[in-house]
Amino acid sequence: MPDNQDVTRSKLFIKANRTGRLIAGWICIVFALICIVLWLAAKDIINIGVLLAPCGFKMRTGLPCPTCGYTTAALAFFRGDILKAFYIQPAAALLCVLLILAIFLSFITAVFGVYFSFLKSLVHNLKPRHMLIGVIIVILGGWAVTIARALS
């Protein structure tokens, strides 16, 4: 019986091809390395502060820039203070959650060779400009929160 006629077969997963598995593997590795660096910085094993200069926008205007608080929130997130991370900078905490989710989904695809069927339509319909618009909306939303806090 063909696969499309098998009503007992689960439609939750779709088999990934070799290229998809390799891409997912690289995504998993790169994102996991980012998380490891942030975790090491949160544990004060490495100092990423030397790489980041003081915020020139805040020094000139007195207002926080769109990414002010991202590093602090990410370090709080990887210390385990997730609610504190959302309080410090909601956009950064949301991006950390999405990073962890991306690692999980790419790991499943790379190792087991399957991906969730709902991701197929998402990946095929999602264009780079949609992702860029989404990231901009998240950053502007987080910036609105930090500006409101700074002005109050």
N, C-alpha and C positions, 0 to 999 in steps of 0.2 A: 504494500500500500504506500502511495506517495506521502511525503512528510506533510503536505498541505491538507491531506484528508484525515490525518491521524488526530482525532479529537482528544485523545488522552495525553498527547505531548504538550508540555508546558510551553507557552509563548513568552515566558518571562525572560529567557535568554536567547541570544542569537550568536551563532558561531562566528568568531573573528578570523579574518584571513591573516596570513603571515605578516604582511606589511602593517596591518592594524595592530598586531601584537608587538611588533618592534617599536612602532611609534608610542604605544602605550607604555612599553618598558622604559623608553627614554624619558617620557613624561614623568613616570613614577620615580626614576632615579634622580632627575633634576629637582623635582619638587621635594623629594625626601632629603636631598642635600641641603636645600634651603631651610627646611624644618630643623635639620640637625644643627646647622649654623645658628639659627635663632634659639634653639634649645641650649646650646653651649653658651651663647651669650647671656641667656636668662639665668644660667647657673654660675655666671661670672668666671667661666673657664676661658673664654676668649672675650676680647674687648672690641666691639664693633663701633664704639663711640669715636675712636680715633679716625675712622673712615668718614664719619659724618661731621660736617662743619656746622657751626651754629646757623640757625635759620636767618638768612639775610632779609627775607620778607618781613619777618616778625621784628627784626632789629630796626628796619626802616619805618614800618607803619605802626608797630605796636599791636598789630592784629595777627592771629595765627594764619599760617599759609594753608593751602588745601591739604597738605600732608603732615602738618604738625600733629604730633602725638602718635604717629604710626609706629615708630620704633618702640616707644614706651608701651603702647598697647600690645604689640606683638610679643614683646618680652614678658609682659604680664600674662598673656595667653599661654605662652610656652612654660611659664612658671606654674601654671595650673589655676591662675586667678582669672577665669574666663569672664565672670561677671564684671570684674574690675576692668578688664580689657574692653568690654563693651561700653563701660562708663567713660573710660579715658578717650577712646576714639572708636565709635561704633563701626565705621567703615573698615578700619584696620582689622577689627575682630571678625567682622563678616568675611573679609578676604582670607583670614586665617582659617576659618571654618571651611570655606570653599577650597582652600589649598589642601586641607586634610581629606575632604571629600574626593577631590581629584586624585590624590594619591591612592585612596582606597579603590576607586573605580578603575584606575589605570592598572593597579596591581592585579585585580581580578582578571582584566582583559589580557594582560601580559602573561600571567602564570597559567590561567585556566583556559585561555583561548575563547572566552565568551564575554559578551557584554550585554547589559540590560536592554531589552527591546525598546523601551521608551527613549533610550539615548539615541537610537538610530534616527528617529524623526527629528530630534533636537539637533543632532550633529549635521544632518543634511539640510535643515532649514536655517540653521544659524550661520550668518555671514559675519566676517570680521568686523564690519561696521556695526552690526548689532552688539557684538561683544564690546567694542570700543564705546558705544553709547551707554551700555550697561555699566561699564567701569567708570565712565565719567559721571553718571548719575549717582553711583555709590560714593565716589570721591566728593562730589558737590554736597551730597546729603551729610556726610561726615563733617565737611567743612562748615556747613550751616550750624551743626550742633556745636562745634568748637568756637565759632564766632559768637553764637548766642551765649555760650558760657563766658566768653571773654568780655562781652559787653555788659553782662549782668553783674 
